[in-house]
């Protein structure tokens, strides 16, 4: 068989999570599939700052931004969303036709943004039936009463049955079972594989280099982030107001603002935090943020898929402030994990410096929670499924 060609679609309308998950999967596949060439279609401007192994490249789609539940607009171009959507739709189809992938991996959105992926799916099924098409599905999407009627209206269940060879759920079935929550028909549930959480793990060498960079001297370290930062201002402002007391208690902080934070909010946080540089290390963006986790005594973040999975995998006490709009995905994940004693949640309506300090203090006092048998085998199982569908042998 010729060198394997894998094409990824990551819609990237808000934050970094979809791209990071796709890149993590792609990088793992590249290391385990001989001579694979992997092309990722993404709307994320920051794609090239992430470290990638040889054999991976990107096609940059014009960026669109989610501004409400299933409502989008052009992020940069002064054109209508309908026009930029048509542009993306045509680019996606042209890339798929020219690249002629052995496998298309779609992240989380079966139809693509506003159905932009549908012509490509139809083309591949009609003209390139040998191409395997798979969907990587996050552990939880939203409350079922939002997802199920929407998927019925958009005929998503029929699409999953007609166009997708497999659905890979990147989650822990004991926590969330999308086949049950979202009422998958038997034929769709039958092609669903539960793979476990997808996590990046910090290497010992990378963590040691970060430790030297931070000049730590044994004091407790809080690692604070808000994903892409697009809606993380309230969390980071509350943390900025808590820094003084935390510093007096001997806690050192690493704060990452994120690449999508609006400039005015970024500047306000810098005014608050830079004068406290003796206790706070402030970064606009660190693509290697996972390498900070082995050094953390406690983490403070939102409750996105990648962040929560990585914090749990590194067995760190965690305080999360979940997003509740436009999806309740983070709220559902945070509270399900809190019920199992795996993290502490501060809901947005209760967010304050005092609430963060109290939750952090509890985490610092009690240490990492005992870990139940959470399934972190996502990368290994997805690699095995890909090798099976492609009919290729991989490297151990």
Buried (B, 14 or more C-beta within 10 A) or exposed (E): EEEBBBBBBBBBBBBBBBBBBBBBBBBBBBBBBEEBBBBBBBBBBBBEEBEBEEBBEBBBBBBBBBEEEEEBBBBEBEBEBEEBBEBBBEBBBEBBEEBBBBBBBBBBBBBBBBBBBBBBBBBBBEEBEEBBBBBBBBBBBBBBEBBBEBBEEBEBBBBBBEBBBBBBBBBBBEBBBBBEBBBBEEEBBEBBBBBBBBBBBBEEEBBBEBBEEBEEEEEBBBBBBBBBBBBBBEBBBBBBBBBEBBBEEEBBBBBBBBBBBEEEBBEBBBEBBEEBEEBBBBEEBBBBBBBBBBBBBBBBBBBBBBBBBBBBBBBBBBBBBBBBEBBBBBBBBBBBBBEBEBBBBBBBEEBEBEBBBBBBBEBBEEEBBEEEEBBBBBBEBBBBBBBEBBEBEBEE
